[in-house]
Amino acid sequence: MAEHCTGSSADCPGDQFEPTTTVCRASAGVCDVAEHCTGSSANCPGDEVEPANTPCPDDGDECTWDICNGAAVTCTHPDNGLCGACCYPDGSCANDMSLATCELAGGTFKGVGRMCQGDGNGDGKDDLCVPGEIPTVSEWGVIIMTLLLLVGGKIYFGHRRHSIA
């Protein structure tokens, strides 16, 4: 603050500082913090941003988080890992839908991270939505595990039956 002579002394008054309610640096974005005077210094505190994962305005995309990243002044919208492909009864496909939205729209959710593949076989339907598609790696794992259990069970119980007799 500017000091003013008192008119009753030859000495200039001591330094005065703005109160802590005074903004010395305005917010530059939704994830930026407005800095306030300290009340005890002529310098404004360092520029700060909101901590990482602080909620910020929704971008309307159900497939993203709406959070500050702790380094930028603007809101970020990273993928939330909740969306995937949705197949409709007519064979059409939509990307980036949550399970709830897909089912609400009458579709079948194909799994988190799955994407529509397009119509590679020319039948007018997305290949991801056509029955009989090639199993995914995780689906192959279930198929192989089931076969191993069936074969292992047959060997174990077949061997056991011969051992008892």
Long-range contacts (C-beta under 8 A, 24 or more apart in sequence): 15-42, 17-41, 17-42, 27-73, 28-73, 29-72, 29-73, 29-74, 29-75, 30-56, 30-57, 30-68, 30-73, 30-74, 30-75, 31-56, 31-68, 31-69, 31-72, 31-73, 31-74, 31-75, 31-76, 32-73, 49-73, 61-96, 62-97, 62-98, 62-101, 63-96, 63-97, 63-98, 81-112, 81-113, 82-112, 83-112, 84-109, 84-110, 84-111, 84-112, 84-113, 84-114, 84-115, 85-109, 85-110, 85-111, 85-114, 85-115, 85-116, 85-128, 86-110, 87-126, 87-128, 87-129, 88-129, 90-125, 91-123, 91-124, 91-125, 91-126, 91-129, 91-130, 92-125, 92-126, 92-129, 93-117, 93-126, 93-128, 93-129, 111-136
